[in-house]
Amino acid sequence: MWIKIICVFLVILVGTIAIAPDDTFAYDAITHQALTQEIVHFYNLLHPAAQIDSPSLQDLLKGSVEEDAPPRWINHFYNPLTKTGWTGDKMGAFPSSVVRLFSFIGVSSEEALSAIDWIKNNIIQDKYASYGGNHTWKTGLGEYAAGKTNEANQTLGHALHILEDLGVPDHTRDDTHAQELSVVTGDEGSAYELYANRFTPQTFSLAKTLSNKDDSAVIKQTPEEYLESMAAYSNKYFFSNDTINSPDFPSPRVSESDCNSDGYCYGKDENGEKMALILYKKQTNSTGEIAKDFSLLNKEQYHPILESYFSHLSKQIVLNGAGMVELFYRQGEDEKENQHYPQPLVTYDFSFITPPAFSLVGTGETIVNGARSLWGAVASAAQGAVAWTQTFWNRFSGSETFDSLALIPPSSPPAISQTTPAQPENNTAPPQAPKTIQAPVSDHNAPPPTQPNAAPVYAARVIDGDTIVLTDGTVIRYIGIDAPEVAYQGKTAGCYADQAKDKNKSMVQNIPLRLEYDPAQATDKYDRTLAYVWAGNTLVNRELVAGGYAYAYNFNHPHPKEADFLSAQTAARNTELGLWGPACLHTAAATTTADNAPAAAPQPRPPRRKMQQRPAVCLRHQTDTTPPPA
């Protein structure tokens, strides 16, 4: 019987985790980026003469995300009372011994280490070569001393991820919290982690507040001390739902007398201030018995409690994290000095004696991602062949018309991220990227999804009505449309530019997005990735055109959805929506001064193509070679 249960559980375990995001047992990747970004912000405020620049931050963010690759996350637990890591406890109906057996078979052939052992155990991390590799603290210092700055900062990002995970009470109170497996285990997961996933690099800001209060970074002598400190804090002052008043943890403790009439129960934080910890409900069952229930769930009535949790815990993460960053760079400089001393002439590598770690879940995720990419490539190639054939036939048969090519007077490219340098149209050198916080650079070695059913992505920033930046730093320029330019470098915003940006933001921010590519055009001349952006079943590109927020414009590159976009534009123009309304047309007609004259007419096309005009106020002069803001 148990063999059947184990087999069924493994199939569900591998399948669920392989297709689920990497945050199955942890903060969402975006939340890790938000926390890491604020750690760097605070560090920079404390060290104005030794700033972490944008490229270095990108590496840090990359490492903080990649540390959650399966099965690395089983090593992100630490109970400061017992000095142990993950035990498989509190996973719904399954006893910990059975969960550990499942883990050995399906998650990792290596026994889970405590977070403190994990950050320093080179032997075990070497065995994870197929699942992220060795990113111990010592490895990072060696990379720093060898001048491998990118690798060193990525390894530091891995360490910060572990610190951030120990800011989750479930990770320090031996609570497995496998929310993705709740259908099997009955475990609802971590209410705190699920709530915290709403905090993104755009919605979370803490460093400046801490600086204004003259808070300083926590000073420790080793990375293990930072992890110990963070774990002790989250363990002592906070609950997970499965450890409320548990005899295994002496604090915090609450009773009915600590609760108010609304059911909110209070404890005290590290400063002795009252802090809501859980909700209390008293219910009478059918037999007249009174059932008392203390709980912490990810439901609306619990959100004030969870907000207080995040406020306290994120502060300690940033204070400890900034200190950890300072320690890493200081020890890295010491490591450089140590290189001048004689080293042993002979070293021995015994790694071949023990086999590498194997993870059915990690391997399953790799296979699933590979299958997604392969299917996307095949589907994209098929779509491209159909589009090319259709275009060739139209031209061969002479049926090509103006409407099929959407020739609209070209404008200068839209403004892009303030931390993403753009190549100007003239031959002047591109502007230098300012030393500001920026999302990480995407991994260009991985094939991007090509169909709207590929893996979801998230927008980190909305630049304007036709450009966004993903959480991995990739700049996405919407295929087939052109929105008016927002104000920058003293230039006036185009008519309806702000409304277009706001509309774009309302459709993509904090929403899982899927990208669809046109194989005929991968990037534009500013190296921005061109894509159709889907929010659920809504094609954002088309929706912006249909609402009068953007023009259907192909930049002389016909694309498969062109006719549909033109149809949407015709409807918007006929009903005078947005850019086609009286306000923009009136502004265009009134714009006649020498300094702000209507844009020059474009060069004529072949006679059979009648040029379509757009409001002049929404165009730049064609002689204007000013690059978009960097």
Steps between C-alpha positions, in 0.01 A plus 500: 500500500775744596684426175194609302463815710867585452479450123189717469650766723824508301317542172303791643808644673721498193224613266381782724838640592644461150227715346459730799708816554826462693340670801307185597654501849624858518441866428403577142803581283375857464486543878858377530599762244314767695676409825843471336451832325418675828802340667718651228318834521567515873861390460555778244349757735740386770802492265474800266867465402474129415174467309378172352440589136222377274689211334604369841145526626382304199734218596382511860137479392578216263658299780218573743251354252706200387557375854144365494571254219366156600608332721717768664209630707495198732823642647344836592361401842656552841348457845720708734374308806602155378770614252342281231374547146193369323357182655187454289278590794160669470413392149131439547391142550841345427739414786848648473664158449287436191563852368876451535471172310312679222768769505783248462328330207360802319659824621866435579724203555689712751368550852382856560753723675417785732534840337809571711669178382386557143666839464842356585495136386707487182485123471120483491457806280749351252260208471230746386689566177189420295277719718672836524850395606720607789414840650638476851629810673858378461447443127379858465805637680726301269320639198535853637872457564550359149337807346188310391272783607185379326524151647585635846199730508272221381627279782438782746145514362463130582606572859254789532221271379573262789495790746166615357353151534596494867284809533202268442368346826414173323868458410615539860216314675538173305180550300522344152220723358475331159206704372529365144431148633199595715265291286694192611619589849228731628774749597390852404858624498645821637246780533786743551689402185186505289414846630857631458501406132312824426813702577704570186798723419244764397268479801752447781718784627669495839865604478441876498265473798762312698766753400281792607460336841879463527476123517826319439594162361537208739867418556607135524830324441387202290215420258387225737445761772274698268293193420482407869389852591228512235372153586487578872293811433238341273479194726450695824247767409279347228279199429441276205146362485613151602712614795259726691565442871697187410681340797808477278536880503485691832421832332293673398199390704145635490183421690138603479572788737739650241223537241266794444132492411583475129703185560845649445750355746808697597853428609802727532776571253871539576439853632219397733234655274166327444475311174210298358603137455196284423120493484285328762159349435268331749238272353233278650454165330181291469555335837531832679876475548702817452786470253780754523700566187818705463605539137717688253374471142540687175153651506393862497417525870854383580672753276554764773686233697706386203579861409641546851703181458652623175569845640700356789673216317597694187665766716722241668577339164620832358702592811668160516534477123684831470741384768546169320586680175758716679652188660526325164686784330728550799587131519541496123768768524669299776489195273682699233775580747530136603579408141846651552586241763642159401234238430534121521665364187275196480123487542281197487156462346297216644169603341516203262462260794141600576227519236332832419161585645200392298160666512200355320322832552793708376556276199126498433492878495792506256319257271174695520674829425684339210175360361337842531784662309501234229125522450520878492773490237304256281178698532682826432663359187165375374337835566785680324468274195128568475554877536777502237291297257205734543715810449669348194164409345359849562795662331513248215130536428509881523237507774723681746336823614584786731278356773698175506825683563388762754741762377488782751762779512781364716580673824809479717501191718312515830670584823641199679621412849698765677760236574510337154730687258365544149702541184435844346412538134803715422861393532563654840599274787211356698434660838652333804259304715452682830593323820145424605311192601402278211345160448735217403610436144322205345677178420536518123620142485153372586256491207208739565141377496338547163131428554237645733490169687869521599627566855358819656713810555438819697545868425736678735448846348273659245695751294220636282209381291697247299805402707548308824795354693467147634618393843807340342595832339390419145353804323189404304384722211148414384481374142282686253408810698640842583384707798574871549819590683501587870676816617877474546812718480290815490287380210123530526301180516306405193125533501347216702843367600430490873162336446661238277763421763235476774286271287799278425586486870145406597513200266844359580611598849500218760338269243654183353578571136583276207710605205446404138776572251507566127792295359545760226596773749675412826625842615487861386802719427521590869536128585161490671321168475193521276195307615126470518407522869210296632328567835277199537301484177552870426756602240633821655641634171160485330312629804710817504423561132131423545472752784670779307813488719737402220525486122518185291845537348725230357831693468528360147484143636167331420388263775235227536250703705524814289155482340336452840684801644397716204139396543515597868657834407228574245233442764682726749539774239136481393385541863765770573658311788814629671757611244225533241289727721450876467753584776798354315385617158439852634842509666662386177334775300599765754866398510661741253784679679852469361627312804212255508387476139326200354734224393619512142313279262669166443671417175248382239444129448421332169190663343266212574551545876308791639669632817292506815548811714494519878470805730818704469531568872557128553804499267857620537675696226657257259824690526501454876775251577478528878518149640234371736587543868749253635 
